[in-house]
Amino acid sequence: MEDDVLARVISVEKEIQACLEAERARSREWLEGVKKEAEEGFAKGEEQAREALRKSAERSREEAAARAGEIVKNAEEKAERLLALSDETLKGIIMRRLQTIVPG
């Protein structure tokens, strides 16, 4: 009878050990799956951040180019107006400015 009880205890211990090993294997598989999902999520987030940065830089370049175009256009218009002034008009402007600088 003692041998029978001992055999049953050993059998139950083996079953418990097998269950533990199976549970460890399932846990490892689950952990690997979670790790893979996290890595994929990180890679996707990183790619989205890169794309957002690229778009932002492109938009900034376009805005800077448009603003530079406006500045050049305004400068050209001012230059044309100044070139259109007669010598007499320029002389009058210079004389008024000189009077404010050097009181006469």
BALUM-129137 format. One record per residue (C-alpha): residue number from 1; residue in three letters; y, x, z. Coordinates in pm, whole numbers, plus 50000, padded with zeros to 5 digits. Last residue first. Layout:
BEGIN
(torke NUM; ALA; (Y; X; Z));
...
END
This chain:
BEGIN
(torke 104; GLY; (62576; 52184; 45956));
(torke 103; PRO; (62283; 52119; 46184));
(torke 102; VAL; (61985; 52321; 46063));
(torke 101; ILE; (61660; 52128; 46094));
(torke 100; THR; (61798; 51776; 46053));
(torke 99; GLN; (62035; 51895; 45780));
(torke 98; LEU; (61748; 52076; 45607));
(torke 97; ARG; (61551; 51753; 45585));
(torke 96; ARG; (61843; 51570; 45423));
(torke 95; MET; (61890; 51858; 45174));
(torke 94; ILE; (61520; 51862; 45086));
(torke 93; ILE; (61516; 51487; 45017));
(torke 92; GLY; (61829; 51511; 44799));
(torke 91; LYS; (61685; 51805; 44603));
(torke 90; LEU; (61360; 51616; 44549));
(torke 89; THR; (61552; 51318; 44411));
(torke 88; GLU; (61757; 51543; 44185));
(torke 87; ASP; (61445; 51726; 44061));
(torke 86; SER; (61290; 51396; 43962));
(torke 85; LEU; (60997; 51248; 44144));
(torke 84; ALA; (60690; 51177; 43926));
(torke 83; LEU; (60507; 51484; 44057));
(torke 82; LEU; (60538; 51344; 44410));
(torke 81; ARG; (60395; 51008; 44304));
(torke 80; GLU; (60108; 51179; 44119));
(torke 79; ALA; (60032; 51396; 44423));
(torke 78; LYS; (60027; 51090; 44647));
(torke 77; GLU; (59780; 50917; 44413));
(torke 76; GLU; (59562; 51230; 44397));
(torke 75; ALA; (59558; 51254; 44777));
(torke 74; ASN; (59463; 50887; 44809));
(torke 73; LYS; (59178; 50931; 44559));
(torke 72; VAL; (59055; 51245; 44736));
(torke 71; ILE; (59056; 51067; 45074));
(torke 70; GLU; (58876; 50764; 44929));
(torke 69; GLY; (58610; 50983; 44770));
(torke 68; ALA; (58562; 51168; 45099));
(torke 67; ARG; (58507; 50831; 45269));
(torke 66; ALA; (58246; 50732; 45010));
(torke 65; ALA; (58070; 51069; 45040));
(torke 64; ALA; (58069; 51042; 45420));
(torke 63; GLU; (57927; 50688; 45404));
(torke 62; GLU; (57654; 50797; 45162));
(torke 61; ARG; (57567; 51099; 45376));
(torke 60; SER; (57552; 50882; 45689));
(torke 59; ARG; (57324; 50630; 45515));
(torke 58; GLU; (57091; 50911; 45407));
(torke 57; ALA; (57085; 51054; 45759));
(torke 56; SER; (57009; 50711; 45905));
(torke 55; LYS; (56735; 50648; 45650));
(torke 54; ARG; (56572; 50983; 45727));
(torke 53; LEU; (56599; 50926; 46102));
(torke 52; ALA; (56442; 50581; 46069));
(torke 51; GLU; (56160; 50728; 45858));
(torke 50; ARG; (56096; 51003; 46112));
(torke 49; ALA; (56093; 50750; 46397));
(torke 48; GLN; (55848; 50531; 46208));
(torke 47; GLU; (55622; 50831; 46146));
(torke 46; GLU; (55629; 50921; 46516));
(torke 45; GLY; (55549; 50565; 46613));
(torke 44; LYS; (55252; 50559; 46375));
(torke 43; ALA; (55127; 50893; 46507));
(torke 42; PHE; (55163; 50772; 46866));
(torke 41; GLY; (54978; 50450; 46790));
(torke 40; GLU; (54700; 50642; 46617));
(torke 39; GLU; (54671; 50877; 46915));
(torke 38; ALA; (54666; 50585; 47158));
(torke 37; GLU; (54401; 50403; 46955));
(torke 36; LYS; (54185; 50718; 46942));
(torke 35; LYS; (54216; 50769; 47318));
(torke 34; VAL; (54128; 50405; 47384));
(torke 33; GLY; (53822; 50436; 47160));
(torke 32; GLU; (53718; 50765; 47323));
(torke 31; LEU; (53752; 50602; 47667));
(torke 30; TRP; (53542; 50306; 47559));
(torke 29; GLU; (53271; 50535; 47421));
(torke 28; ARG; (53274; 50745; 47739));
(torke 27; SER; (53254; 50431; 47954));
(torke 26; ARG; (52966; 50294; 47747));
(torke 25; ALA; (52779; 50626; 47787));
(torke 24; ARG; (52845; 50628; 48162));
(torke 23; GLU; (52720; 50270; 48185));
(torke 22; ALA; (52399; 50361; 48000));
(torke 21; GLU; (52349; 50661; 48229));
(torke 20; LEU; (52404; 50445; 48538));
(torke 19; CYS; (52163; 50180; 48409));
(torke 18; ALA; (51900; 50447; 48342));
(torke 17; GLN; (51947; 50590; 48693));
(torke 16; ILE; (51917; 50241; 48844));
(torke 15; GLU; (51599; 50180; 48645));
(torke 14; LYS; (51460; 50517; 48758));
(torke 13; GLU; (51546; 50433; 49119));
(torke 12; VAL; (51370; 50098; 49081));
(torke 11; SER; (51057; 50272; 48949));
(torke 10; ILE; (51066; 50528; 49230));
(torke 9; VAL; (51099; 50250; 49485));
(torke 8; ARG; (50812; 50058; 49318));
(torke 7; ALA; (50589; 50368; 49321));
(torke 6; LEU; (50669; 50427; 49686));
(torke 5; VAL; (50585; 50069; 49770));
(torke 4; ASP; (50252; 50095; 49581));
(torke 3; ASP; (50169; 50429; 49739));
(torke 2; GLU; (50234; 50282; 50081));
(torke 1; MET; (50000; 50000; 50000));
END
